[in-house]
Amino acid sequence: MTVTKTYLTTSEVAQILGVNRITVFRRIKSGGIKAEKIGRNFAIPAEQFISHKKLTEDKKLEIKKIVEKAVKEYGETFKLLGDE
């Protein structure tokens, strides 16, 4: 049986985003993260952080072309950065 959460806590969102809870509160206040106030706590809809979109073949091809172009133009620089 798989149970998916409908809402996340500010601590869970902070962990997902790799930030602290204060940053999550600031983003809620600024509107960057949608949340519902329940008592003294915020409930954040999990759907904001779960992506069900899959890359289409066109998008995959576009990404591949961009990466190839970057490697072609900056390959030597990437190698030098990798050696540091």
Helices and strands as residue ranges (DSSP letters): E 7-8, H 10-17, H 21-30, E 36-38, E 41-45, G 46-48, H 57-83
